[in-house]
Amino acid sequence: MHALEGLANRNGFFSGAMTDEGGSTKGDKLVLRGLKFHGYHGVKLEERKLGQKFLIDVDAWMDLRAAGISDNMSDTVSYTEIYRIVKEVVEGPPQNLLESVAQLIASTTLAKCQQISAVRVKVGKPHVAVQGPVDYLGVEIVRYRSIDPNC
């Protein structure tokens, strides 16, 4: 494990459950942690030219009871489908903001995976152009199918 990834793990970037506005967990979810991709997102010319590592976490809420009972892949969403979506967005056309990267991951996941009712996406940059030490900088967004028609 890379030293920066260990710091991020110890500092909670790749841990913790999403809670709803009332503070309780929302139920069953698919969990993807510590996805790493090289992308060319950012406002600065150097970020666009050289690229950098991005760290991604995704939680995708859906009812997993049917899959748990049937043991049938058709009753769930494949982790690999969500992984592919994240990979395509992060390694795809550059965005200026991490917010845009996270939004694209969330909206694409909700659009392509109809069983998912909500998605949480964390996008982090371990190597940032700031003066001073940081473990990472990033964003975390939550999108709900029933509330957000743009997802």
MARDREN-938508 format. One record per residue: x, y, z of N, C-alpha, C in turn. Coordinates in Angstrom, 2 decimals, decimal comma, always signed. Layout:
% residues N
@nX=X; nY=Y; nZ=Z; caX=X; caY=Y; caZ=Z; cX=X; cY=Y; cZ=Z
...
***
This chain:
% residues 151
@nX=+0,85; nY=-1,19; nZ=+0,00; caX=+0,00; caY=+0,00; caZ=+0,00; cX=+0,89; cY=+1,24; cZ=+0,00
@nX=+0,58; nY=+2,19; nZ=-0,82; caX=+1,31; caY=+3,45; caZ=-0,90; cX=+1,10; cY=+4,23; cZ=+0,40
@nX=+2,10; nY=+4,96; nZ=+0,83; caX=+2,03; caY=+5,69; caZ=+2,10; cX=+0,85; cY=+6,66; cZ=+2,14
@nX=+0,60; nY=+7,37; nZ=+1,05; caX=-0,51; caY=+8,32; caZ=+1,04; cX=-1,85; cY=+7,62; cZ=+1,14
@nX=-1,96; nY=+6,43; nZ=+0,53; caX=-3,21; caY=+5,69; caZ=+0,62; cX=-3,45; cY=+5,25; cZ=+2,05
@nX=-2,38; nY=+4,85; nZ=+2,74; caX=-2,50; caY=+4,47; caZ=+4,14; cX=-2,98; cY=+5,63; cZ=+4,99
@nX=-2,44; nY=+6,82; nZ=+4,73; caX=-2,89; caY=+8,00; caZ=+5,46; cX=-4,36; cY=+8,27; cZ=+5,19
@nX=-4,75; nY=+8,17; nZ=+3,93; caX=-6,15; caY=+8,42; caZ=+3,61; cX=-7,05; cY=+7,41; cZ=+4,32
@nX=-6,63; nY=+6,16; nZ=+4,37; caX=-7,44; caY=+5,15; caZ=+5,05; cX=-7,53; cY=+5,46; cZ=+6,54
@nX=-6,42; nY=+5,80; nZ=+7,18; caX=-6,43; caY=+6,10; caZ=+8,61; cX=-7,25; cY=+7,33; cZ=+8,92
@nX=-7,32; nY=+8,26; nZ=+8,01; caX=-8,06; caY=+9,50; caZ=+8,25; cX=-9,51; cY=+9,43; cZ=+7,77
@nX=-9,97; nY=+8,25; nZ=+7,41; caX=-11,39; caY=+8,07; caZ=+7,15; cX=-11,87; cY=+8,34; cZ=+5,75
@nX=-10,99; nY=+8,62; nZ=+4,79; caX=-11,48; caY=+8,91; caZ=+3,45; cX=-12,17; cY=+7,70; cZ=+2,86
@nX=-11,65; nY=+6,51; nZ=+3,13; caX=-12,23; caY=+5,30; caZ=+2,57; cX=-13,00; cY=+4,50; cZ=+3,61
@nX=-13,59; nY=+5,19; nZ=+4,56; caX=-14,39; caY=+4,48; caZ=+5,55; cX=-15,59; cY=+5,33; cZ=+5,92
@nX=-16,50; nY=+4,75; nZ=+6,63; caX=-17,68; caY=+5,48; caZ=+7,10; cX=-18,89; cY=+5,19; cZ=+6,24
@nX=-20,02; nY=+5,16; nZ=+6,86; caX=-21,27; caY=+4,89; caZ=+6,15; cX=-22,00; cY=+6,18; cZ=+5,89
@nX=-22,71; nY=+6,23; nZ=+4,80; caX=-23,55; caY=+7,39; caZ=+4,52; cX=-24,75; cY=+7,34; cZ=+5,44
@nX=-25,18; nY=+8,47; nZ=+5,88; caX=-26,39; caY=+8,53; caZ=+6,68; cX=-27,36; cY=+9,47; cZ=+6,00
@nX=-28,63; nY=+9,26; nZ=+6,23; caX=-29,61; caY=+10,19; caZ=+5,67; cX=-29,65; cY=+11,44; cZ=+6,54
@nX=-30,51; nY=+12,37; nZ=+6,20; caX=-30,52; caY=+13,63; caZ=+6,92; cX=-30,86; cY=+13,47; cZ=+8,40
@nX=-31,54; nY=+12,39; nZ=+8,76; caX=-31,86; caY=+12,13; caZ=+10,15; cX=-30,72; cY=+11,47; cZ=+10,90
@nX=-29,66; nY=+11,09; nZ=+10,20; caX=-28,51; caY=+10,51; caZ=+10,85; cX=-28,51; cY=+8,99; cZ=+10,92
@nX=-29,52; nY=+8,33; nZ=+10,37; caX=-29,54; caY=+6,87; caZ=+10,41; cX=-29,08; cY=+6,30; cZ=+9,07
@nX=-28,59; nY=+5,08; nZ=+9,10; caX=-28,18; caY=+4,45; caZ=+7,85; cX=-29,41; cY=+4,14; cZ=+7,02
@nX=-29,23; nY=+4,16; nZ=+5,71; caX=-30,36; caY=+4,00; caZ=+4,81; cX=-30,66; cY=+2,55; cZ=+4,46
@nX=-29,82; nY=+1,60; nZ=+4,80; caX=-30,11; caY=+0,21; caZ=+4,49; cX=-29,06; cY=-0,44; cZ=+3,61
@nX=-29,50; nY=-1,41; nZ=+2,81; caX=-28,60; caY=-2,19; caZ=+1,98; cX=-27,87; cY=-1,31; cZ=+0,98
@nX=-26,62; nY=-1,68; nZ=+0,70; caX=-25,87; caY=-0,93; caZ=-0,30; cX=-24,75; cY=-1,77; cZ=-0,88
@nX=-24,37; nY=-1,42; nZ=-2,08; caX=-23,16; caY=-1,93; caZ=-2,70; cX=-22,04; cY=-0,97; cZ=-2,33
@nX=-20,86; nY=-1,50; nZ=-2,06; caX=-19,75; caY=-0,68; caZ=-1,57; cX=-18,53; cY=-0,90; cZ=-2,47
@nX=-18,00; nY=+0,19; nZ=-2,99; caX=-16,74; caY=+0,15; caZ=-3,75; cX=-15,79; cY=+1,11; cZ=-3,06
@nX=-14,65; nY=+0,63; nZ=-2,62; caX=-13,72; caY=+1,44; caZ=-1,84; cX=-12,33; cY=+1,47; cZ=-2,47
@nX=-11,73; nY=+2,64; nZ=-2,42; caX=-10,33; caY=+2,78; caZ=-2,79; cX=-10,03; cY=+2,58; cZ=-4,26
@nX=-10,96; nY=+2,95; nZ=-5,14; caX=-10,71; caY=+2,85; caZ=-6,57; cX=-9,68; cY=+3,91; cZ=-6,94
@nX=-8,71; nY=+3,54; nZ=-7,75; caX=-7,62; caY=+4,45; caZ=-8,12; cX=-7,50; cY=+4,53; cZ=-9,63
@nX=-7,52; nY=+5,75; nZ=-10,14; caX=-7,39; caY=+5,96; caZ=-11,58; cX=-6,54; cY=+7,20; cZ=-11,84
@nX=-5,93; nY=+7,24; nZ=-13,02; caX=-5,17; caY=+8,41; caZ=-13,45; cX=-6,07; cY=+9,21; cZ=-14,40
@nX=-6,24; nY=+10,49; nZ=-14,10; caX=-7,08; caY=+11,34; caZ=-14,93; cX=-6,46; cY=+12,70; cZ=-15,13
@nX=-7,10; nY=+13,51; nZ=-15,94; caX=-6,56; caY=+14,82; caZ=-16,33; cX=-7,51; cY=+15,96; cZ=-15,95
@nX=-8,14; nY=+15,84; nZ=-14,80; caX=-9,10; caY=+16,84; caZ=-14,35; cX=-8,39; cY=+17,92; cZ=-13,55
@nX=-8,94; nY=+19,13; nZ=-13,61; caX=-8,40; caY=+20,23; caZ=-12,84; cX=-8,44; cY=+21,52; cZ=-13,62
@nX=-8,25; nY=+22,61; nZ=-12,91; caX=-8,26; caY=+23,93; caZ=-13,52; cX=-6,88; cY=+24,31; cZ=-14,03
@nX=-5,85; nY=+23,87; nZ=-13,32; caX=-4,48; caY=+24,25; caZ=-13,66; cX=-3,99; cY=+23,50; cZ=-14,89
@nX=-3,19; nY=+24,19; nZ=-15,70; caX=-2,64; caY=+23,62; caZ=-16,92; cX=-1,83; cY=+22,35; cZ=-16,63
@nX=-1,07; nY=+22,37; nZ=-15,54; caX=-0,25; caY=+21,20; caZ=-15,20; cX=-1,11; cY=+19,97; cZ=-14,94
@nX=-2,26; nY=+20,16; nZ=-14,29; caX=-3,16; caY=+19,05; caZ=-14,01; cX=-3,71; cY=+18,46; cZ=-15,31
@nX=-4,02; nY=+19,33; nZ=-16,24; caX=-4,56; caY=+18,89; caZ=-17,53; cX=-3,50; cY=+18,22; cZ=-18,39
@nX=-2,26; nY=+18,68; nZ=-18,27; caX=-1,18; caY=+18,16; caZ=-19,11; cX=-0,60; cY=+16,86; cZ=-18,56
@nX=-0,28; nY=+16,84; nZ=-17,27; caX=+0,39; caY=+15,69; caZ=-16,67; cX=-0,57; cY=+14,67; cZ=-16,10
@nX=-1,73; nY=+15,12; nZ=-15,69; caX=-2,68; caY=+14,25; caZ=-15,03; cX=-2,25; cY=+13,95; cZ=-13,60
@nX=-3,07; nY=+13,18; nZ=-12,91; caX=-2,78; caY=+12,84; caZ=-11,52; cX=-3,66; cY=+11,68; cZ=-11,08
@nX=-3,35; nY=+11,15; nZ=-9,90; caX=-4,14; caY=+10,05; caZ=-9,35; cX=-5,39; cY=+10,60; cZ=-8,68
@nX=-6,50; nY=+9,88; nZ=-8,87; caX=-7,76; caY=+10,19; caZ=-8,21; cX=-8,19; cY=+8,96; cZ=-7,42
@nX=-8,67; nY=+9,19; nZ=-6,21; caX=-9,15; caY=+8,13; caZ=-5,34; cX=-10,67; cY=+8,25; cZ=-5,22
@nX=-11,37; nY=+7,15; nZ=-5,44; caX=-12,83; caY=+7,19; caZ=-5,49; cX=-13,42; cY=+6,15; cZ=-4,55
@nX=-14,47; nY=+6,54; nZ=-3,83; caX=-15,33; caY=+5,63; caZ=-3,07; cX=-16,75; cY=+5,80; cZ=-3,58
@nX=-17,48; nY=+4,70; nZ=-3,67; caX=-18,89; caY=+4,76; caZ=-4,08; cX=-19,71; cY=+3,87; cZ=-3,16
@nX=-20,83; nY=+4,39; nZ=-2,69; caX=-21,86; caY=+3,60; caZ=-2,01; cX=-23,11; cY=+3,73; cZ=-2,87
@nX=-23,72; nY=+2,60; nZ=-3,19; caX=-24,93; caY=+2,59; caZ=-4,02; cX=-26,03; cY=+1,85; cZ=-3,28
@nX=-27,06; nY=+2,59; nZ=-2,88; caX=-28,14; caY=+2,01; caZ=-2,08; cX=-29,18; cY=+1,35; cZ=-2,97
@nX=-29,51; nY=+0,11; nZ=-2,61; caX=-30,57; caY=-0,64; caZ=-3,27; cX=-30,98; cY=-1,78; cZ=-2,36
@nX=-32,15; nY=-2,32; nZ=-2,58; caX=-32,63; caY=-3,45; caZ=-1,78; cX=-31,92; cY=-4,72; cZ=-2,26
@nX=-31,15; nY=-5,33; nZ=-1,38; caX=-30,38; caY=-6,53; caZ=-1,73; cX=-31,04; cY=-7,82; cZ=-1,25
@nX=-32,26; nY=-7,73; nZ=-0,71; caX=-32,92; caY=-8,94; caZ=-0,19; cX=-33,13; cY=-10,01; cZ=-1,25
@nX=-33,64; nY=-9,63; nZ=-2,42; caX=-33,92; caY=-10,62; caZ=-3,47; cX=-32,64; cY=-11,35; cZ=-3,88
@nX=-31,55; nY=-10,61; nZ=-4,04; caX=-30,28; caY=-11,23; caZ=-4,41; cX=-29,77; cY=-12,14; cZ=-3,30
@nX=-29,96; nY=-11,72; nZ=-2,06; caX=-29,54; caY=-12,54; caZ=-0,93; cX=-30,28; cY=-13,85; cZ=-0,85
@nX=-31,55; nY=-13,83; nZ=-1,23; caX=-32,38; caY=-15,05; caZ=-1,19; cX=-32,13; cY=-15,92; cZ=-2,43
@nX=-32,10; nY=-15,30; nZ=-3,60; caX=-32,02; caY=-16,06; caZ=-4,85; cX=-30,60; cY=-16,49; cZ=-5,22
@nX=-29,60; nY=-15,74; nZ=-4,75; caX=-28,21; caY=-15,98; caZ=-5,14; cX=-28,06; cY=-15,87; cZ=-6,66
@nX=-28,85; nY=-14,96; nZ=-7,25; caX=-28,88; caY=-14,79; caZ=-8,69; cX=-28,43; cY=-13,38; cZ=-9,06
@nX=-27,49; nY=-13,29; nZ=-9,97; caX=-26,93; caY=-12,01; caZ=-10,39; cX=-27,98; cY=-11,06; cZ=-10,97
@nX=-29,03; nY=-11,61; nZ=-11,54; caX=-30,06; caY=-10,76; caZ=-12,15; cX=-30,86; cY=-9,98; cZ=-11,10
@nX=-30,70; nY=-10,31; nZ=-9,83; caX=-31,42; caY=-9,62; caZ=-8,76; cX=-30,59; cY=-8,52; cZ=-8,09
@nX=-29,46; nY=-8,18; nZ=-8,69; caX=-28,61; caY=-7,14; caZ=-8,11; cX=-27,95; cY=-6,34; cZ=-9,23
@nX=-27,07; nY=-5,44; nZ=-8,86; caX=-26,26; caY=-4,68; caZ=-9,82; cX=-24,83; cY=-5,16; cZ=-9,65
@nX=-24,15; nY=-5,40; nZ=-10,74; caX=-22,78; caY=-5,87; caZ=-10,68; cX=-21,85; cY=-4,75; cZ=-10,22
@nX=-20,97; nY=-5,10; nZ=-9,28; caX=-19,95; caY=-4,14; caZ=-8,85; cX=-19,13; cY=-3,68; cZ=-10,05
@nX=-18,90; nY=-4,62; nZ=-10,97; caX=-18,05; caY=-4,28; caZ=-12,12; cX=-18,70; cY=-3,24; cZ=-13,02
@nX=-20,03; nY=-3,18; nZ=-13,05; caX=-20,71; caY=-2,14; caZ=-13,84; cX=-20,44; cY=-0,76; cZ=-13,24
@nX=-20,53; nY=-0,66; nZ=-11,93; caX=-20,25; caY=+0,62; caZ=-11,26; cX=-18,77; cY=+0,98; cZ=-11,42
@nX=-17,90; nY=+0,00; nZ=-11,26; caX=-16,46; caY=+0,22; caZ=-11,44; cX=-16,19; cY=+0,77; cZ=-12,85
@nX=-16,82; nY=+0,16; nZ=-13,86; caX=-16,63; caY=+0,60; caZ=-15,25; cX=-17,08; cY=+2,05; cZ=-15,43
@nX=-18,21; nY=+2,42; nZ=-14,82; caX=-18,70; caY=+3,80; caZ=-14,90; cX=-17,68; cY=+4,76; cZ=-14,31
@nX=-17,18; nY=+4,44; nZ=-13,12; caX=-16,18; caY=+5,30; caZ=-12,47; cX=-14,94; cY=+5,43; cZ=-13,34
@nX=-14,44; nY=+4,31; nZ=-13,84; caX=-13,24; caY=+4,31; caZ=-14,69; cX=-13,44; cY=+5,18; cZ=-15,93
@nX=-14,59; nY=+5,02; nZ=-16,60; caX=-14,85; caY=+5,81; caZ=-17,81; cX=-14,91; cY=+7,30; cZ=-17,52
@nX=-15,50; nY=+7,68; nZ=-16,39; caX=-15,59; caY=+9,10; caZ=-16,05; cX=-14,21; cY=+9,65; cZ=-15,68
@nX=-13,51; nY=+8,97; nZ=-14,79; caX=-12,22; caY=+9,50; caZ=-14,30; cX=-11,17; cY=+9,50; cZ=-15,41
@nX=-11,15; nY=+8,47; nZ=-16,23; caX=-10,16; caY=+8,40; caZ=-17,31; cX=-10,66; cY=+9,06; cZ=-18,59
@nX=-11,88; nY=+9,61; nZ=-18,56; caX=-12,49; caY=+10,21; caZ=-19,73; cX=-12,16; cY=+11,68; cZ=-19,89
@nX=-13,01; nY=+12,40; nZ=-20,62; caX=-12,76; caY=+13,82; caZ=-20,90; cX=-12,56; cY=+14,63; cZ=-19,62
@nX=-11,59; nY=+15,54; nZ=-19,64; caX=-11,27; caY=+16,32; caZ=-18,45; cX=-12,41; cY=+17,24; cZ=-18,02
@nX=-12,56; nY=+17,35; nZ=-16,71; caX=-13,48; caY=+18,29; caZ=-16,08; cX=-12,63; cY=+19,29; cZ=-15,29
@nX=-13,11; nY=+20,49; nZ=-15,11; caX=-12,39; caY=+21,46; caZ=-14,30; cX=-12,45; cY=+21,12; cZ=-12,82
@nX=-13,61; nY=+20,70; nZ=-12,35; caX=-13,85; caY=+20,56; caZ=-10,92; cX=-14,10; cY=+19,11; cZ=-10,51
@nX=-13,65; nY=+18,78; nZ=-9,29; caX=-13,97; caY=+17,47; caZ=-8,72; cX=-15,48; cY=+17,31; cZ=-8,57
@nX=-16,17; nY=+18,40; nZ=-8,31; caX=-17,63; caY=+18,35; caZ=-8,20; cX=-18,25; cY=+17,81; cZ=-9,48
@nX=-17,71; nY=+18,21; nZ=-10,62; caX=-18,22; caY=+17,72; caZ=-11,91; cX=-17,92; cY=+16,24; cZ=-12,10
@nX=-16,73; nY=+15,82; nZ=-11,70; caX=-16,36; caY=+14,40; caZ=-11,79; cX=-17,32; cY=+13,56; cZ=-10,94
@nX=-17,54; nY=+13,99; nZ=-9,71; caX=-18,44; caY=+13,26; caZ=-8,81; cX=-19,86; cY=+13,24; cZ=-9,36
@nX=-20,33; nY=+14,37; nZ=-9,87; caX=-21,69; caY=+14,44; caZ=-10,42; cX=-21,86; cY=+13,50; cZ=-11,60
@nX=-20,87; nY=+13,45; nZ=-12,48; caX=-20,95; caY=+12,54; caZ=-13,63; cX=-21,00; cY=+11,08; cZ=-13,20
@nX=-20,21; nY=+10,73; nZ=-12,20; caX=-20,23; caY=+9,36; caZ=-11,69; cX=-21,61; cY=+9,05; cZ=-11,11
@nX=-22,12; nY=+9,95; nZ=-10,28; caX=-23,42; caY=+9,72; caZ=-9,64; cX=-24,56; cY=+9,65; cZ=-10,65
@nX=-24,63; nY=+10,61; nZ=-11,55; caX=-25,75; caY=+10,66; caZ=-12,49; cX=-25,70; cY=+9,49; cZ=-13,47
@nX=-24,50; nY=+9,10; nZ=-13,91; caX=-24,38; caY=+7,96; caZ=-14,82; cX=-24,76; cY=+6,67; cZ=-14,12
@nX=-24,35; nY=+6,52; nZ=-12,87; caX=-24,70; caY=+5,32; caZ=-12,11; cX=-26,21; cY=+5,21; cZ=-11,94
@nX=-26,86; nY=+6,30; nZ=-11,57; caX=-28,32; caY=+6,27; caZ=-11,40; cX=-29,04; cY=+6,05; cZ=-12,74
@nX=-28,51; nY=+6,60; nZ=-13,81; caX=-29,14; caY=+6,44; caZ=-15,12; cX=-29,02; cY=+5,01; cZ=-15,64
@nX=-27,88; nY=+4,39; nZ=-15,42; caX=-27,63; caY=+3,06; caZ=-15,98; cX=-28,06; cY=+1,92; cZ=-15,07
@nX=-28,24; nY=+2,19; nZ=-13,80; caX=-28,57; caY=+1,14; caZ=-12,83; cX=-29,88; cY=+1,51; cZ=-12,14
@nX=-30,98; nY=+1,14; nZ=-12,76; caX=-32,30; caY=+1,57; caZ=-12,29; cX=-32,66; cY=+1,07; cZ=-10,90
@nX=-32,04; nY=-0,02; nZ=-10,43; caX=-32,36; caY=-0,55; caZ=-9,11; cX=-31,79; cY=+0,32; cZ=-7,98
@nX=-30,81; nY=+1,15; nZ=-8,30; caX=-30,14; caY=+1,96; caZ=-7,28; cX=-31,00; cY=+3,19; cZ=-6,97
@nX=-31,26; nY=+3,40; nZ=-5,68; caX=-32,12; caY=+4,52; caZ=-5,27; cX=-31,32; cY=+5,75; cZ=-4,84
@nX=-30,08; nY=+5,55; nZ=-4,43; caX=-29,23; caY=+6,67; caZ=-4,01; cX=-27,78; cY=+6,26; cZ=-4,19
@nX=-26,94; nY=+7,26; nZ=-4,38; caX=-25,51; caY=+6,99; caZ=-4,55; cX=-24,71; cY=+8,07; cZ=-3,84
@nX=-23,65; nY=+7,65; nZ=-3,18; caX=-22,70; caY=+8,57; caZ=-2,56; cX=-21,38; cY=+8,39; cZ=-3,28
@nX=-20,77; nY=+9,50; nZ=-3,69; caX=-19,50; caY=+9,45; caZ=-4,41; cX=-18,51; cY=+10,37; cZ=-3,70
@nX=-17,35; nY=+9,82; nZ=-3,37; caX=-16,22; caY=+10,61; caZ=-2,85; cX=-15,14; cY=+10,61; cZ=-3,92
@nX=-14,61; nY=+11,79; nZ=-4,22; caX=-13,50; caY=+11,92; caZ=-5,15; cX=-12,40; cY=+12,68; cZ=-4,42
@nX=-11,22; nY=+12,08; nZ=-4,36; caX=-10,10; caY=+12,71; caZ=-3,67; cX=-8,87; cY=+12,82; cZ=-4,54
@nX=-8,08; nY=+13,85; nZ=-4,27; caX=-6,79; caY=+14,06; caZ=-4,93; cX=-5,71; cY=+14,02; cZ=-3,84
@nX=-4,85; nY=+12,99; nZ=-3,85; caX=-3,80; caY=+12,93; caZ=-2,84; cX=-2,63; cY=+13,86; cZ=-3,14
@nX=-2,48; nY=+14,26; nZ=-4,38; caX=-1,36; caY=+15,13; caZ=-4,76; cX=-1,95; cY=+16,46; cZ=-5,24
@nX=-1,90; nY=+17,46; nZ=-4,39; caX=-2,52; caY=+18,74; caZ=-4,71; cX=-1,50; cY=+19,87; cZ=-4,65
@nX=-1,77; nY=+20,90; nZ=-5,42; caX=-0,86; caY=+22,04; caZ=-5,50; cX=-1,23; cY=+23,06; cZ=-4,42
@nX=-0,89; nY=+22,73; nZ=-3,18; caX=-1,09; caY=+23,66; caZ=-2,07; cX=+0,20; cY=+23,73; cZ=-1,27
@nX=+0,39; nY=+24,84; nZ=-0,60; caX=+1,57; caY=+24,99; caZ=+0,24; cX=+1,25; cY=+24,46; cZ=+1,62
@nX=+1,79; nY=+23,31; nZ=+1,92; caX=+1,55; caY=+22,70; caZ=+3,21; cX=+1,13; cY=+21,25; cZ=+3,05
@nX=+1,31; nY=+20,49; nZ=+4,11; caX=+0,99; caY=+19,06; caZ=+4,03; cX=-0,52; cY=+18,80; cZ=+4,11
@nX=-0,98; nY=+17,88; nZ=+3,28; caX=-2,36; caY=+17,40; caZ=+3,32; cX=-2,34; cY=+15,91; cZ=+2,99
@nX=-3,32; nY=+15,19; nZ=+3,52; caX=-3,48; caY=+13,78; caZ=+3,14; cX=-4,15; cY=+13,70; cZ=+1,78
@nX=-5,15; nY=+14,51; nZ=+1,59; caX=-5,88; caY=+14,59; caZ=+0,33; cX=-6,84; cY=+15,77; cZ=+0,41
@nX=-7,31; nY=+16,21; nZ=-0,73; caX=-8,42; caY=+17,15; caZ=-0,81; cX=-9,47; cY=+16,50; cZ=-1,69
@nX=-10,73; nY=+16,79; nZ=-1,44; caX=-11,74; caY=+16,14; caZ=-2,25; cX=-13,14; cY=+16,64; cZ=-1,99
@nX=-14,08; nY=+15,94; nZ=-2,61; caX=-15,49; caY=+16,25; caZ=-2,46; cX=-16,26; cY=+14,96; cZ=-2,18
@nX=-17,42; nY=+15,13; nZ=-1,59; caX=-18,34; caY=+14,01; caZ=-1,39; cX=-19,74; cY=+14,52; cZ=-1,72
@nX=-20,43; nY=+13,79; nZ=-2,59; caX=-21,80; caY=+14,17; caZ=-2,94; cX=-22,73; cY=+12,98; cZ=-2,72
@nX=-23,99; nY=+13,28; nZ=-2,52; caX=-25,03; caY=+12,26; caZ=-2,41; cX=-26,15; cY=+12,67; cZ=-3,36
@nX=-26,59; nY=+11,71; nZ=-4,16; caX=-27,69; caY=+11,96; caZ=-5,09; cX=-28,75; cY=+10,88; cZ=-4,90
@nX=-30,01; nY=+11,33; nZ=-4,85; caX=-31,15; caY=+10,43; caZ=-4,65; cX=-31,99; cY=+10,41; cZ=-5,92
@nX=-32,37; nY=+9,25; nZ=-6,36; caX=-33,19; caY=+9,13; caZ=-7,56; cX=-34,52; cY=+9,87; cZ=-7,42
@nX=-35,20; nY=+9,73; nZ=-6,31; caX=-36,53; caY=+10,32; caZ=-6,16; cX=-36,52; cY=+11,83; cZ=-5,98
@nX=-35,41; nY=+12,38; nZ=-5,53; caX=-35,33; caY=+13,82; caZ=-5,27; cX=-34,71; cY=+14,58; cZ=-6,43
@nX=-33,76; nY=+13,97; nZ=-7,11; caX=-32,98; caY=+14,68; caZ=-8,12; cX=-33,32; cY=+14,17; cZ=-9,52
@nX=-34,19; nY=+14,85; nZ=-10,26; caX=-34,57; caY=+14,39; caZ=-11,60; cX=-33,42; cY=+14,45; cZ=-12,60
@nX=-32,36; nY=+15,20; nZ=-12,30; caX=-31,22; caY=+15,28; caZ=-13,21; cX=-30,29; cY=+14,09; cZ=-13,09
@nX=-30,55; nY=+13,21; nZ=-12,14; caX=-29,74; caY=+12,01; caZ=-12,00; cX=-30,41; cY=+10,92; cZ=-12,76
***
